[in-house]
Amino acid sequence: MSNTLLQLYHQLPSPARSVAASLRGLYLSSWRYGPDADRLVVEALERERWNRERWKGWEQERLSQLLRRAATQVPYYRKQWEERRRQGDRTSWEYLENWPVLDKEPLREEPMAFVAEDCDIKRMFHEHTSGTTGKSLDLWWSRAMVQEWYALFEARWRVWNGVSRHDRWAIIGGQLVTPVEKHKPPFWVWNVALNQLYMSSYHLAPDLIPHYLDALAKYRIKYLWGYTSSLHALAQEALRLGRRDLRMSVAVTNAEPVFDYQRRDIEEAFGCPLRETYGMSEAVLAASECEAGNLHMWPEVGLAEVFDGDQALSSGYGDLVCTSLLNMDMPLIRYRLGDQGTLPPENVECSCGRTLPVISSIEGRSDDMLYTADGRQIGRLDPVFKSHLPIREAQIVQESLSRLRVRFVPAPDYTDEAGRSIIERLQARMGPMEIVLEQVDEVPRTPSGKFRAVICAVPKEELRELERVI
């Protein structure tokens, strides 16, 4: 939405904003759910029981089609292979291992070069994402691809958990559904077309959250969906107020990792399981948590590899590099996500009975890697907050190789002893460095409304010096 349209939208009275949201919902629904929607969901659920050999055969056939299409009809890749041929490179583009890793910058600079020449972008769905680093991406999806994508969401985010898109649900996201400067409810809009209560992630101050809880009850919401930190903020207040009228079927988190203390609070507050998910707008990798607690990847979306430096590994820990299998019209091949993860050996089975591959861990989701003075990289720091601490939320910012700042919103029972515990736990993991505790009313969000639990703000000069030392 342009700034002008957004300003006009914000000038509307609250009921009119809900009407506008519903009109947008009708448009999105027309793209996402066609006459074959139910069939696509059934087929997705059936594939979850395929044996490993059948999955391998499907994957290889799909990958062959994708690589051939990319090398011959996608300008960026065709130019790349033509240049390699001029330089005497005769390796075959039919094998994935012969393709280089693709970083985000070329996609940002020339997005149209990744669209196949036989496509008309005017007839495609345009996805514009702000990006976690503030650098935007432009992506195009065919109608068929959009409907296959949302069929997978329906099957593995909803059906797995006993709900459907026809149920009343609430989402807490980064859309500016209410002006940021507004300090009186409603901080949400009701989207009739999607049965969706869209709640602002920008107004989750402690004194305003009770209004959110009242809205969940008023609209008879069956399940929750949103940023982990936002759902946790709701859960904490619901527990503090002793609200027992907010029973949900499931709480689905996205965009951020789930720490143990957040899972515990959300499940207790809403009397339901929490299911973690993983995905991105580029649609090259997606995963969802099953009832056994494992995060299953969706093979139809993309093929995942892990890299240790420039070396591709069959399993283990490394940079996640993925090849799209769902989007054949704007294929991303060996695309580096910027996240790290652990892929187990292929023979790992899950007690849920599904044959979808499992991803053991994901790091870097919304979080930066931190650095110790001796050159170690530190990923997730959730163990610091695993046991109960009297804080509402916290953010760790590394300002230099010798100093961390912890911005935190204290709970009513916060004490100096809790602060000393945070310092001790961080120093136990990061080494002897200065820890600055900064009490705030609210941890700042990114421009898209997301919460970043860990931020590396070490000056580049220090990082370059560190590289020389190690």
WOUR-V273238 format. One record per residue. RES is the residue in one small letter. SS is DSSP state (H for helix, E for strand, C for the rest). PSI is psi in whole degrees, -180 to 180 (* if undefined). D_FIRST is the distance of its C-alpha to the first C-alpha in Angstrom with 2 decimals. Layout:
BEGIN
RES,SS,PSI,D_FIRST  RES,SS,PSI,D_FIRST
END
This chain:
BEGIN
m,C,132,0.00  s,C,162,3.82  n,H,-37,6.62  t,H,-47,8.21  l,H,-38,6.24  l,H,-41,6.23  q,H,-42,9.81  l,H,-42,10.69  y,H,-43,9.76  h,H,-20,11.89  q,C,-11,14.60  l,C,149,15.15  p,C,160,18.22  s,H,-47,18.07  p,H,-36,19.20  a,H,-32,16.56  r,H,-35,13.78  s,H,-36,15.66  v,H,-44,15.80  a,H,-41,12.05  a,H,-37,11.97  s,H,-37,14.94  l,H,-42,13.54  r,H,-38,10.80  g,H,-38,13.91  l,H,-42,15.92  y,H,-48,13.76  l,H,-40,13.93  s,H,-37,17.57  s,H,-29,18.45  w,H,-39,17.58  r,H,-34,19.18  y,C,103,22.30  g,C,-170,24.52  p,C,-19,28.18  d,C,12,29.37  a,H,-49,27.36  d,H,-39,30.49  r,H,-42,32.62  l,H,-36,30.31  v,H,-45,30.47  v,H,-44,34.26  e,H,-39,34.63  a,H,-42,32.65  l,H,-37,34.97  e,H,-38,38.00  r,H,-24,37.19  e,C,-13,37.33  r,C,5,41.11  w,C,148,41.74  n,C,170,44.38  r,H,-36,43.79  e,H,-40,45.43  r,H,-39,43.22  w,H,-42,40.06  k,H,-43,41.49  g,H,-43,42.24  w,H,-45,38.80  e,H,-44,37.16  q,H,-40,39.45  e,H,-44,38.94  r,H,-42,35.15  l,H,-41,35.30  s,H,-44,37.70  q,H,-43,35.44  l,H,-46,32.45  l,H,-39,34.53  r,H,-45,36.07  r,H,-42,32.79  a,H,-44,31.26  a,H,-24,34.40  t,H,-22,34.78  q,H,-6,31.39  v,E,115,28.78  p,H,-44,29.08  y,H,-48,28.72  y,H,-39,31.38  r,H,-43,33.63  k,H,-40,33.86  q,H,-46,34.66  w,H,-34,37.47  e,H,-39,38.82  e,H,-39,39.20  r,H,-38,40.97  r,H,-40,43.32  r,H,-28,44.20  q,C,8,45.19  g,C,7,47.50  d,C,118,45.45  r,C,15,46.52  t,C,153,44.90  s,C,136,43.30  w,C,2,39.56  e,C,-10,40.49  y,C,127,40.84  l,H,-35,37.94  e,H,-14,40.11  n,H,-2,40.30  w,C,141,36.58  p,C,163,35.41  v,C,137,32.88  l,E,122,29.35  d,C,171,27.54  k,H,-29,23.80  e,H,-46,24.09  p,H,-36,24.88  l,H,-38,21.90  r,H,-39,19.61  e,H,-39,21.54  e,C,64,21.94  p,H,-36,19.63  m,H,-26,20.60  a,H,-11,24.22  f,H,0,23.91  v,C,131,23.03  a,E,145,26.24  e,C,-20,27.37  d,C,12,27.94  c,C,148,24.26  d,C,107,21.87  i,H,-19,18.33  k,H,-20,17.19  r,H,12,18.70  m,C,161,17.30  f,E,126,14.45  h,E,119,12.20  e,E,120,11.71  h,E,117,10.18  t,E,143,11.82  s,C,-27,12.30  g,C,145,15.99  t,C,-19,18.63  t,C,7,19.91  g,C,-4,16.75  k,C,123,17.02  s,C,160,14.22  l,E,141,15.15  d,E,127,14.12  l,E,149,15.79  w,E,136,16.69  w,E,141,18.43  s,C,162,20.64  r,H,-40,20.62  a,H,-41,23.97  m,H,-43,22.88  v,H,-43,19.94  q,H,-34,22.53  e,H,-40,25.13  w,H,-47,22.85  y,H,-20,22.05  a,H,-37,25.72  l,H,-41,26.66  f,H,-46,24.43  e,H,-44,26.09  a,H,-47,29.50  r,H,-11,29.45  w,H,-33,27.14  r,H,-60,28.12  v,H,-40,31.40  w,H,-29,33.09  n,H,17,32.59  g,C,23,33.56  v,C,173,30.23  s,C,172,27.92  r,C,-14,24.46  h,C,-12,26.26  d,C,160,27.14  r,C,125,25.33  w,E,160,23.53  a,E,141,21.56  i,E,138,19.09  i,E,113,18.47  g,E,-171,15.45  g,C,4,13.08  q,C,142,10.01  l,C,68,10.05  v,C,-18,11.39  t,C,141,13.83  p,C,137,14.14  v,C,-35,15.96  e,C,-5,18.80  k,C,134,19.59  h,C,11,23.01  k,C,143,23.90  p,C,159,22.89  p,C,147,21.05  f,C,37,18.81  w,E,169,17.44  v,E,151,16.30  w,E,117,18.35  n,E,99,16.77  v,H,-41,19.71  a,H,-32,18.78  l,H,8,18.88  n,C,42,21.50  q,E,128,19.29  l,E,106,19.36  y,E,116,16.29  m,E,138,17.62  s,E,137,16.23  s,C,1,17.84  y,C,-3,17.79  h,C,26,20.47  l,C,47,23.22  a,C,149,25.93  p,H,-37,29.38  d,H,-12,29.83  l,H,-21,26.57  i,H,-37,26.90  p,H,-30,29.53  h,H,-38,26.96  y,H,-45,25.00  l,H,-40,28.33  d,H,-40,29.12  a,H,-38,25.87  l,H,-40,26.76  a,H,-43,30.11  k,H,-43,28.97  y,C,5,26.61  r,C,53,29.32  i,C,135,27.21  k,C,-33,29.06  y,E,157,27.35  l,E,153,25.00  w,E,130,22.47  g,E,-175,20.86  y,E,139,21.48  t,H,-46,25.25  s,H,-36,25.36  s,H,-45,23.38  l,H,-35,25.63  h,H,-37,28.58  a,H,-43,27.78  l,H,-44,27.81  a,H,-43,31.00  q,H,-43,32.79  e,H,-38,32.35  a,H,-40,33.33  l,H,-41,36.45  r,H,-40,37.28  l,H,-8,37.12  g,C,30,39.04  r,C,123,36.57  r,C,10,38.06  d,C,10,36.08  l,C,65,33.04  r,C,123,34.40  m,C,162,31.91  s,C,-35,32.62  v,E,153,30.74  a,E,121,28.30  v,E,125,26.21  t,E,151,24.93  n,E,166,22.51  a,C,-21,21.29  e,C,154,24.34  p,C,163,28.10  v,C,120,30.26  f,C,157,33.22  d,H,-41,36.31  y,H,-30,36.16  q,H,-43,32.60  r,H,-46,33.68  r,H,-47,36.75  d,H,-43,35.03  i,H,-44,32.24  e,H,-38,34.84  e,H,-42,37.23  a,H,-39,34.79  f,H,4,33.40  g,C,38,36.54  c,C,165,34.91  p,E,152,34.57  l,E,135,31.75  r,E,121,30.51  e,E,146,28.93  t,E,166,26.60  y,E,138,25.45  g,C,177,22.86  m,C,162,20.08  s,C,-29,17.19  e,C,-15,19.73  a,C,52,21.72  v,C,-13,25.11  l,C,137,26.53  a,C,151,26.18  a,E,154,28.70  s,E,151,29.49  e,E,134,32.35  c,C,178,35.17  e,C,-17,37.62  a,C,-4,39.98  g,C,9,37.57  n,C,148,36.91  l,E,110,33.60  h,E,131,33.73  m,E,155,31.87  w,C,102,30.59  p,C,-30,32.60  e,C,-24,30.63  v,C,-45,27.57  g,E,167,29.38  l,E,127,32.63  a,E,138,32.97  e,E,160,35.39  v,E,140,36.34  f,E,134,37.42  d,E,98,39.90  g,C,-122,39.33  d,C,4,39.69  q,E,121,41.63  a,E,135,40.14  l,E,147,41.65  s,C,-25,42.33  s,C,172,41.73  g,E,-166,41.53  y,E,141,39.15  g,E,-170,36.99  d,E,135,33.66  l,E,123,31.63  v,E,124,31.26  c,E,151,29.85  t,E,125,29.86  s,E,137,27.45  l,C,-17,29.34  l,C,-43,26.64  n,C,93,24.38  m,C,-12,26.98  d,C,-20,24.65  m,C,69,23.04  p,C,138,25.89  l,C,117,26.06  i,C,124,29.75  r,C,55,31.24  y,E,123,27.93  r,E,119,28.51  l,E,-30,26.21  g,E,-3,27.23  d,E,162,28.65  q,E,153,32.31  g,E,174,34.01  t,E,121,37.34  l,E,125,38.19  p,C,170,41.46  p,C,156,44.11  e,C,-24,43.45  n,C,7,46.17  v,C,128,44.49  e,C,153,44.31  c,C,144,42.52  s,C,-11,44.37  c,C,-16,41.60  g,C,-8,43.01  r,C,146,39.87  t,C,7,40.37  l,C,137,36.87  p,C,151,37.33  v,E,140,36.98  i,E,123,35.32  s,E,-37,37.42  s,E,154,35.10  i,E,131,31.81  e,E,154,31.48  g,C,-1,28.84  r,C,104,25.96  s,C,-10,23.99  d,C,147,27.39  d,C,163,29.15  m,C,141,32.76  l,E,164,35.20  y,E,137,38.41  t,C,165,41.92  a,C,-22,44.34  d,C,11,46.31  g,C,2,43.41  r,C,146,42.36  q,E,130,38.74  i,E,126,37.82  g,C,-119,35.04  r,C,133,34.33  l,C,26,36.07  d,H,-26,35.73  p,H,-24,39.55  v,H,-33,39.47  f,H,14,37.88  k,C,-50,39.50  s,C,158,42.16  h,C,128,41.19  l,C,142,40.25  p,C,64,39.46  i,E,150,35.94  r,E,-44,32.58  e,E,161,30.64  a,E,153,31.35  q,E,132,29.99  i,E,125,32.33  v,E,121,31.77  q,E,112,34.33  e,E,-23,34.85  s,E,176,37.85  l,C,-10,40.33  s,C,5,42.36  r,E,131,39.90  l,E,141,37.40  r,E,132,35.44  v,E,109,34.66  r,E,129,32.15  f,E,149,32.84  v,E,114,32.38  p,E,148,35.90  a,C,166,36.97  p,C,-30,39.61  d,C,21,42.44  y,C,140,41.47  t,C,166,44.58  d,H,-30,45.62  e,H,-38,47.13  a,H,-40,43.73  g,H,-42,42.55  r,H,-34,45.64  s,H,-42,44.97  i,H,-46,41.48  i,H,-45,43.12  e,H,-42,45.94  r,H,-40,43.75  l,H,-44,41.53  q,H,-30,44.62  a,H,-26,46.19  r,H,-30,43.38  m,H,-10,42.54  g,C,-177,46.03  p,C,96,47.39  m,C,161,44.50  e,E,132,43.43  i,E,117,41.11  v,E,122,39.42  l,E,124,38.28  e,E,111,35.58  q,E,128,35.03  v,C,162,31.55  d,C,-30,29.91  e,C,135,26.90  v,C,129,26.22  p,C,146,23.10  r,C,168,20.12  t,C,170,18.08  p,C,-24,14.64  s,C,7,13.34  g,C,5,15.84  k,C,153,18.57  f,C,127,22.22  r,C,114,24.35  a,C,-30,27.98  v,E,128,29.57  i,E,132,28.65  c,E,114,30.91  a,C,29,30.97  v,C,129,34.39  p,C,142,34.87  k,H,-32,35.04  e,H,-41,38.57  e,H,-40,39.77  l,H,-39,38.33  r,H,-39,40.01  e,H,-38,43.23  l,H,-42,42.99  e,H,-36,42.69  r,H,-36,45.83  v,H,-42,47.71  i,C,*,47.03
END
